[in-house]
Amino acid sequence: MDEEVKLLGSWLSPMSRRVEVGLKLKGVSFEFSDLDVFFSKPPELLQYNPVHKKIPVLIHHGKPIAESLIILEYIDETWADSGIRLLPKDPYERAMARFWAKFFDDKCSLPLAMSCWTEGDKQQQILADCKLNLTTMEGALKGKKFFGGDEIGIVDIIVFCSVYWTEIAQEVVGVNVINEEKHPILCKWMKETVDSNVLKDYMPPREKLFCHIQTYKDAIAALMAVRFGSN
């Protein structure tokens, strides 16, 4: 079943890293194609994801699957008997995991990224929205070890990857997006998850990511302004 598994992604992308983590937690061997997608659209990407033209794309037996949440569910179903379950077995708990995963993607993922690369009134509005939506996410985590309870799952993967990137980016640009005062539950969960090495071993080295963002911060800001507007 593992044969012919390829991931089109980038080590710089938290969305791509979600899928890498999912594959590794399931024990699936795969070929990783590290694409430079931030300033160009490689032909391989256009071939396998002509609709959205974005990473990640999972290619299994020659068939492409796009969108990180969809890919993670596909991985969990395809390799159901391997590694850990990414989605709970119980139908209600599975529905709740899907709900919180979608909520985070819809309300938190892009605002977290944009909060580090905008200025003025727009940035303040994004920061306010981030605080509110992350507080809502904390409500789903309160009293639990992981979002799904005692075991790590799909919601933990997507939140951890985004927050990991945001914490480093905010340090580079000097923006206060996430801190213990505003989000004590989330910060405690991040620290405990890192300390447990459950996900830490699957993240790019902090120093490497910091240096890259520091080096290209002006180019990243310009790119984000072009794609999403700066004011």
Backbone torsions as a table, in degrees:
resi	resn	phi	psi	omega
1	MET	NA	-28.5	-176.7
2	ASP	-74.9	-17.9	-174.0
3	GLU	-61.4	146.5	174.8
4	GLU	60.7	44.4	174.4
5	VAL	-106.7	120.3	-178.9
6	LYS	-133.3	140.3	178.0
7	LEU	-117.8	121.9	171.5
8	LEU	-90.7	118.3	-177.1
9	GLY	-161.0	-158.5	177.4
10	SER	-152.2	139.0	179.7
11	TRP	-65.2	-17.7	-179.5
12	LEU	-85.5	-7.7	-173.6
13	SER	-101.5	122.9	175.1
14	PRO	-65.0	-29.7	178.1
15	MET	-66.6	-42.9	176.5
16	SER	-64.0	-39.8	-178.3
17	ARG	-65.1	-31.7	175.8
18	ARG	-52.9	-47.9	-176.0
19	VAL	-70.2	-39.6	175.8
20	GLU	-56.8	-46.0	179.8
21	VAL	-61.8	-44.6	179.2
22	GLY	-59.1	-45.1	179.4
23	LEU	-63.5	-42.0	-178.3
24	LYS	-69.9	-38.6	177.4
25	LEU	-66.1	-27.5	177.4
26	LYS	-87.9	-7.0	179.7
27	GLY	74.6	29.3	-177.8
28	VAL	-93.1	126.7	174.8
29	SER	-78.0	137.7	-178.2
30	PHE	-153.1	158.2	174.5
31	GLU	-95.4	130.8	-179.4
32	PHE	-106.0	124.3	176.8
33	SER	-105.5	104.1	-175.6
34	ASP	-83.8	103.4	-173.8
35	LEU	-100.0	146.0	172.0
36	ASP	-89.4	96.6	-172.7
37	VAL	-110.4	-1.4	-173.0
38	PHE	-80.6	-27.0	-179.1
39	PHE	-124.1	6.9	178.5
40	SER	-159.7	171.1	177.4
41	LYS	-122.5	96.9	-177.5
42	PRO	-58.5	146.7	179.9
43	PRO	-54.7	-36.9	-179.7
44	GLU	-62.4	-38.9	178.2
45	LEU	-67.2	-44.4	179.8
46	LEU	-64.3	-31.7	179.0
47	GLN	-67.1	-44.2	-172.5
48	TYR	-96.2	-17.4	175.3
49	ASN	-137.6	67.6	-176.9
50	PRO	-71.3	-16.4	-177.4
51	VAL	-76.9	-60.9	-176.6
52	HIS	-95.8	-21.9	179.1
53	LYS	58.5	39.7	-177.7
54	LYS	-131.7	156.0	169.6
55	ILE	-92.5	158.7	2.1
56	PRO	-86.4	158.7	171.5
57	VAL	-133.7	125.4	175.0
58	LEU	-96.9	130.2	177.6
59	ILE	-115.2	115.7	-178.5
60	HIS	-123.0	118.2	-175.9
61	HIS	53.6	38.2	175.7
62	GLY	83.3	-3.9	-178.4
63	LYS	-102.9	125.5	-177.1
64	PRO	-87.0	143.6	172.1
65	ILE	-127.6	128.5	-177.9
66	ALA	-111.5	167.3	179.4
67	GLU	76.7	121.5	-169.9
68	SER	-60.6	-41.5	-179.4
69	LEU	-66.6	-41.0	177.9
70	ILE	-64.3	-40.7	179.6
71	ILE	-63.8	-42.9	-179.4
72	LEU	-62.4	-39.7	176.7
73	GLU	-66.4	-39.6	178.1
74	TYR	-61.4	-44.6	178.5
75	ILE	-59.6	-44.4	-177.5
76	ASP	-64.5	-38.1	-179.2
77	GLU	-77.6	-38.2	-176.5
78	THR	-70.6	-40.3	179.3
79	TRP	-112.5	53.5	-173.9
80	ALA	-61.3	-30.0	-176.0
81	ASP	-96.6	8.3	-178.4
82	SER	-112.7	145.5	174.4
83	GLY	57.0	-145.5	-178.6
84	ILE	-97.2	161.5	174.1
85	ARG	-80.3	129.8	176.7
86	LEU	-83.9	-29.7	175.4
87	LEU	-118.2	141.1	-179.1
88	PRO	-60.9	152.8	177.9
89	LYS	-73.8	-38.1	-179.0
90	ASP	-64.3	130.5	-175.9
91	PRO	-58.1	-41.6	-179.8
92	TYR	-66.1	-47.8	-179.7
93	GLU	-63.8	-34.6	177.2
94	ARG	-66.0	-40.9	177.7
95	ALA	-63.7	-40.3	178.9
96	MET	-65.9	-38.7	177.6
97	ALA	-62.8	-42.7	178.1
98	ARG	-64.6	-39.0	179.7
99	PHE	-60.8	-50.1	-176.3
100	TRP	-71.7	-32.6	176.1
101	ALA	-63.6	-44.4	179.7
102	LYS	-69.3	-39.7	178.2
103	PHE	-58.7	-45.8	-179.1
104	PHE	-63.8	-43.3	-179.8
105	ASP	-65.9	-39.3	-177.7
106	ASP	-74.8	-37.3	-169.8
107	LYS	-109.1	-17.1	-171.8
108	CYS	-121.9	-39.0	-170.0
109	SER	-57.6	-58.7	-178.8
110	LEU	-68.2	-44.2	177.3
111	PRO	-58.1	-37.3	177.2
112	LEU	-61.0	-43.7	178.5
113	ALA	-66.8	-46.9	-176.4
114	MET	-67.0	-27.8	-178.0
115	SER	-61.5	-25.1	-179.8
116	CYS	-89.0	-11.1	-171.0
117	TRP	-128.2	21.4	176.2
118	THR	-124.0	174.1	-179.0
119	GLU	-140.1	167.1	171.4
120	GLY	64.4	-145.2	-175.3
121	ASP	-62.6	-38.4	-179.8
122	LYS	-61.9	-43.2	179.2
123	GLN	-62.4	-42.9	-179.2
124	GLN	-62.9	-38.3	178.1
125	GLN	-67.3	-41.7	178.7
126	ILE	-63.5	-42.4	179.4
127	LEU	-61.9	-40.7	178.5
128	ALA	-64.4	-42.7	178.5
129	ASP	-64.6	-41.8	178.6
130	CYS	-58.6	-47.4	-178.5
131	LYS	-58.7	-45.8	-178.4
132	LEU	-64.2	-46.8	-176.5
133	ASN	-71.6	-34.6	175.9
134	LEU	-69.3	-33.6	174.8
135	THR	-64.0	-38.0	175.4
136	THR	-62.9	-42.0	177.2
137	MET	-62.5	-37.1	178.1
138	GLU	-61.2	-32.6	177.6
139	GLY	-62.0	-33.2	178.9
140	ALA	-76.1	-18.9	-176.5
141	LEU	-98.6	-20.9	-173.1
142	LYS	-54.0	128.5	177.5
143	GLY	80.1	6.8	-177.7
144	LYS	-121.1	156.7	172.9
145	LYS	-75.7	-44.7	176.2
146	PHE	-128.9	169.9	-178.9
147	PHE	-60.4	-32.6	180.0
148	GLY	-90.4	2.8	-178.1
149	GLY	118.6	-121.1	-176.5
150	ASP	-88.7	-14.7	-176.9
151	GLU	-117.7	145.2	177.3
152	ILE	-68.2	147.8	-178.1
153	GLY	-152.3	-164.9	-171.2
154	ILE	-61.6	-38.7	-179.1
155	VAL	-66.6	-41.9	178.2
156	ASP	-59.7	-41.6	-178.6
157	ILE	-62.1	-48.9	-174.9
158	ILE	-70.9	-38.3	179.8
159	VAL	-69.2	-45.4	-177.6
160	PHE	-58.9	-46.6	-178.3
161	CYS	-60.9	-45.6	-178.7
162	SER	-66.6	-44.2	-178.1
163	VAL	-67.8	-37.9	178.1
164	TYR	-56.9	-48.0	178.8
165	TRP	-64.9	-43.6	-176.6
166	THR	-64.4	-41.6	-179.9
167	GLU	-60.3	-37.8	179.2
168	ILE	-73.7	-44.6	-179.5
169	ALA	-62.5	-40.3	-178.9
170	GLN	-67.1	-30.2	175.6
171	GLU	-68.2	-38.1	-179.9
172	VAL	-66.6	-47.5	-171.8
173	VAL	-94.3	-7.0	176.7
174	GLY	77.3	32.6	177.6
175	VAL	-108.7	137.6	-178.3
176	ASN	-98.4	92.0	-177.8
177	VAL	-95.6	-51.5	-176.1
178	ILE	-124.2	127.3	174.1
179	ASN	-150.7	168.9	-174.8
180	GLU	-66.1	-29.2	179.8
181	GLU	-68.6	-43.2	-178.1
182	LYS	-80.9	-37.3	-172.9
183	HIS	-135.3	68.0	-176.1
184	PRO	-63.0	-38.1	-178.1
185	ILE	-68.4	-45.0	-179.1
186	LEU	-65.3	-42.9	-179.3
187	CYS	-66.6	-38.6	177.4
188	LYS	-64.0	-42.4	177.8
189	TRP	-63.3	-43.0	178.2
190	MET	-59.7	-47.8	-177.9
191	LYS	-62.4	-45.8	-178.8
192	GLU	-66.4	-36.4	178.9
193	THR	-68.7	-40.7	176.3
194	VAL	-64.7	-46.5	-177.9
195	ASP	-63.4	-29.5	-179.4
196	SER	-79.8	-9.7	-178.8
197	ASN	63.2	15.8	179.3
198	VAL	-63.9	-43.7	179.8
199	LEU	-116.0	-18.5	-175.0
200	LYS	-55.6	-41.9	-176.8
201	ASP	-65.5	-15.1	-178.1
202	TYR	-100.6	1.5	179.4
203	MET	-94.4	151.5	173.9
204	PRO	-64.8	149.3	178.9
205	PRO	-53.5	133.5	-177.2
206	ARG	-56.6	-43.4	-177.7
207	GLU	-63.4	-39.8	-179.7
208	LYS	-64.9	-44.8	-179.5
209	LEU	-67.6	-40.9	178.5
210	PHE	-58.8	-48.2	-178.3
211	CYS	-62.6	-39.5	-179.8
212	HIS	-66.3	-46.2	179.9
213	ILE	-64.3	-39.9	178.4
214	GLN	-61.3	-43.7	-177.6
215	THR	-67.0	-39.7	-172.8
216	TYR	-110.7	21.0	-174.0
217	LYS	-61.5	-37.5	179.4
218	ASP	-67.8	-39.7	178.7
219	ALA	-68.3	-38.6	178.5
220	ILE	-64.5	-44.7	179.5
221	ALA	-60.9	-42.2	179.5
222	ALA	-65.0	-40.9	179.7
223	LEU	-65.1	-43.6	178.9
224	MET	-63.9	-35.9	179.0
225	ALA	-66.8	-38.2	179.1
226	VAL	-67.5	-43.0	-175.3
227	ARG	-74.6	-38.4	-169.4
228	PHE	-125.1	-2.5	-179.7
229	GLY	87.4	147.8	-175.9
230	SER	-109.2	-5.1	179.3
231	ASN	-152.4	NA	NA
